[in-house]
């Protein structure tokens, strides 16, 4: 693929520029030594990519727009070997609109910064894996406009046929280990997908012995969120929590450094919905700002 650089590219210490034809030479060592790990904006889980028998989750940190630096976090789910990972963005026609960048990786997690050309319309992100004699790449939609509204992580949910049917926002509180989840029909998290109040949302932690937790309504009267806002409409709701008043242990979810792949699933009527795996990290509270 030939990429004509039509705008200045700004690079950060979270990644380095790859040759426009990266197969021509091996990647250089990262001069920064940075491992990444800070968050640069609202987190949107874009989905998973399978490359050379390994599975990677890709999370967009903030919106990705022309002429502005875009940040992405990538994590390997399951077993794998060390390999060079590269990332760039393309427009809807598949034309590359940013320079490829090699990610800074540590313990199966990588960070990337890329800057789309001015006046470009980035539509998808491409992840490339090189190593072990293999060279594979695959795209994911950027899901432009999708963003969490409550400091959680937004992710699409799919029906059994793989079609995106809605979105969830999952929020982990670092201080108490409690979870909140909202379900909507849109990635902007503005249109509730209301479900029966007896719905149970399951969150599985495949890297923690497939441990699972069940999220339910806070109560059947108002089902208030952490800010006290009611979430019952015509006997249905889109808001669920754990542990609530169940007495279940949430201590294993506590801490600002918690990080684990999760998968969310639920059913409504004859329909089943599930997210692809994504990495859950907590919302870190300051003193006295967790009210419920």
N, C-alpha and C positions, 0 to 999 in steps of 0.2 A: 504494500500500500504506500503510495507516495503522498506525502503531506506537505503542502506548500504553506509555509508559515507566513500569514498575512498580518499578524498582530504581535506585539511584544508579549512574551510569555513570562509571567512572574512565577518563580519557583520558591519553595520554602524548605525548611530543614526536614519536613515530613516526607520528602521524596526527591528524586532527582530525574532529570530529563533522560529519556531513552533515545537512542538513535532513531531517525525516521524510518529506517529499515533495521529494526533491532536484531534481526537474525544474522546481520553481518558481523557482529562481534559480541563478545561476552560482556555482561554488565560489570561496571566498576564497583569497587567497594564504596559503601555509603560514607562520605566524608564527615557527616554530622554526628554519626553514632546515635542519633535519636531513635528511641523506640516507639514514640507516639503514645497516645492514651488520653490526651485532653480532648474535650468536645468543643466543636466550633459552631454549633447551631442546633436547631431543632432536628431531632433524629428520626429518620424515616427508613425503616427496613425495606429494602427494594426486592428482596427475594434471595434465592440460592442459585449458584452456578456450579455445575459439575464439570470438572476438568481433569482428564487423565485419571479417572477413578477416585478423585477427591472431591469433596463438597465444600463450597465456600459461601458464607453469607456476606452480603454487601449492604452497608448502611450509609445513606447520605446524611451528612451533618450540615444542615442548612440547605437553602435552595441553590440550584446550580444554574447560573445565568451568564449571559455573554459578558466577557471582559472582567469578570469577577472570579476570585479564587474559589474553587469548590473543594470541599473536604469529604473524604470517604474513609470508612473503617471496614476492613475485611477480616473475617475470622474463618478458620478452618473448622468444620464440624466433623468430628470423628478422626479416624487415623489418617496419617499422611506423612510425607517426607518433606524435608526442607527443599525449597525451590524458589527461583526468582519469580516474583509476581509483578506484572505491569498493569497499568490502568490508564484509560483515556476516555474521552466522551466523543460521541458522534451525533450528527443530526438525524432526522427521520429517514433520510435517503441512504444512510450508512456512510456518509462522508465524515472523515475524522476532523474534528474541530478543536482539538487540543493536542498538545504534544504528549506522547506517552511518558509516563513517569513510573520509575521503579519504587515500590513501597518499602518503607522501613518496617521490618518485621521482628517480632520477638514472641516466642511461645505460641505460635499459631495465630497471631494477630498482626495485622499490617495497617499502616495509615498512608494515605495518598493525598496530595494536593495537586490539582490541575487547574489551569485557567483557560476557559474557552475563548476563542477569538472574538474580538469585538464584532457585533452585528450577527454572530452565529446564533443558531437556535438549537442548543443541545437537547437531545431527546432520549438518548440512552447512554449507558456506561458499559464499557467493554473491559473485561478482566482477562488477562493472558497469563498462563502458567508456563514456565520453561524449566526443564530439569529432567534428569533421569532419561535423557534421550528423547523426551517428548516436548511438543510445542503445541498447546491448545489455547483457544480463546472462545469466549461466548459473551453475548450482550444481555443487559437487563434494562427495562424501562426506567427512566429517572422519576417517573410518576410526578411530573411537574405540578406544583400547587398543593401536593399532599404535605401535611404538617400536623404534628400534635398540637393540642390546644391547652394541655394541662401539665406540661413538663414531663410527659412520659415519652414512650417510643411508639410511633405509628407504624402499622404494618397491614398489608392487604390480607384478606381472608378469601379463600377460594372454595367453590363448590367441588363436588367429586369429579367433574369434568375438567377442572383446572381453571375455569373462568373466574375472574375476580368478581365477587358478589358483594363485597363490603370492606370495611376497614375497622381495625381495633386500635385503641391506644392503651398501652399497658404501662402503668406507673408503679415502680417499687420505691418505697420510702426507706431510706437508709437507716433511720433512727429506730424504727419499730419493726421493720421487715414486713410491713403490711403492703398489700397490693390493691390497686384500683384499676378498673378496666371499663372503657367506654366502647360501644359498638355503633358505627355509623354506616350510611350507604355511600359516603363520599370521603375522599382522601383528605379534604380540608377539615374533616371532623365537625361539620356544621349541621348535618341532617341525621338525626337519630335513627338507627335501625332498632325499633322497639321489639322486644321479645317478651314472652310470658314471664311473669315474675317468679315462677318456679324453675326457670332456666338455670342450669349449672354450666359455668364456663370452666373448662379444664386447662390448666397450664402444666405442661410436662417439662421436666429438666433432664434431658437425655444424658448429659455429661455427669449427672449426680445420681447415678443408679436408677435412672428413669423415675425419679421421685416425681410425684404429682401433687397439686393442690387444687381445690375446688373453690371457685368464686361464686358467691350468691348475692342476692339483694341484702342490703343492710336491714331493711324492714319492709313490710308490705303496705305501710301507710303512706310514707313520703319517699322513702329510699334516698335520703339526703346524701350528697357528696361531702367531701371534706370541708367545703366552704359553707355547708348548710343548705345548698340549693336542692329543692325537691326534684326527683327524677321519675315520677309516675305519671303516665299519660294514658288515659283510657284503659287502665288496668294493666299496662305493660311498661317496660323500662328498657333502657340501654346501658345501665350502670350496675356494676357488680364489684364485690370486694372480697378480700381474704385477710385475716381470719374472721373479721367481724366479731360476733359474740359466740362463736363456736368453741372457743377455748383451745383451738388448734395451736401448736407450737410454730411460731414464725421467727424464732431467734436465729435459725440457720440462714435466714435471708437478710439479716442485719449487717450493716457495715458499709462504709463508703467505697470499699474496694471490691464489693461483690460483683462478679461477672460470670455469666453462664448462658449457654444457648438454651432457648425455650421454644416450645411450640404450643400454640393456643388452638383449642377446638371446642365446638359446641354444636348442638342440634336445635332445630326449630321445626316442628311438624315433621314432615318427611324429608327435610333437607338437612344435610350435614355440612358444616363449614370448618375449615382449618387454615391456619397460617402455615407458611413454610418456616423452618427454624430461623430464629434471629437471636442476636446476643442482647440479653437484658443486663443493663447497668442501672444503678439506683439514681434517683433524684436526691441530691445531698442537701440536707436541711441545715440552716443556721439555728442558733439557739432560739427556742420559743416560737418557731414558725410552723409547727405541725399541730394543728388545733384539735383534730377530731380524735 
